[in-house]
């Protein structure tokens, strides 16, 4: 069945799709242009997003909590991270989705459509859904191309995790300092760590996270979290209030190569997740600003969204981690002991010069990086 025609169709109502729709709805340049956002499910997700930034940000009214101090803990080191002028911020996805959906609806310019898009035909300029087809002059597509999993040329590992939001009997957390990585509860031959976002002395989100080429069963996370509470936090007296799980691909696969005159890939499906860390929130904000700027200056929406220099650095780092997954603790310990949090954040935000990049790389130097450099270069 043939559906209506739009100026833009946004496929996917997640982090990137909603933020793009919001920016379009707030910009007078796009006033009067008919836009649709299509997803098979607009229900509120149970997950959290974290990011760092300097000073006040545009999402501060949605924050669950922010911290200006952190910790990195390995089996040998316990490093205090003083983040200023940055702070580390946490948003619950449900709060973000609810606010943006309400804002977009209030604007009156954008239609929400519940349907599942199966394919885009660039000749007829139609997105074929299960219910209808939708015409547009341009499509913003957040669907992930599954062929990245089969690519021999590119490296993929997964950030996969389970988190417990807990309340404890005794005050065991330090609410003004979060834990970026704690390697004391180890999983054999893998990069795996505990991550803690404390809200009060008795409440926190505690996650067990892997950066690994393999996935694992749900019970593994539960066992590791249980061990962490008993052996590190020294308590069995806690209640699990909610849980969250996730799998984020960390890959140097060039999703953005699928960008055309008719289609711009966005979100995870556009390669907007930072391959070496799995962070995506601030990357999304930057890239949507770039898309809007591109459109206004007459360029293709998908131009200059990916920095190739940093994509090469990420590819080498991913290769090292994929080939030597048991060495993750050692690699990240070097990263956090030999660089300040400010240097690390600038590097991960892709704001550093070549000389600053070199300093970071030398801090991580090992024969594994040399081998991966040549494997990725040739």
ABEGO torsion letter per residue (X at the ends): XBBBBBABBBBEABAAAAAAAAAAAABAAABGBBBBBBBABABBBBBBBBBBBBEBBAAAAABABBBABBBBBBAABBBBBBAOABBBBBBBAAAAAAAAAAAAAAAGABBBBBBBBABBBAAAGBBBBAABBBBBABBBBABBBAAAAABAABBBBBBBBBBBBBBBABBABBAABBBABBAABBBBGBBBBBBBBBABAABBBBBBBBBBABBBBAAAAAAAAAAAAAAAAGBABBBBABBBBBBBBBBABBAAAABBAABBBBEAAAGABBAAAGBAAAAAAAAAAAAAAAAAAGBBAABGABBAAAAAAAAAAAAAAAABAAAAAAAAAAAAAABBAAAAAAAAAGABBAAAAAAAAAAABBAAAAAAAAAAAX
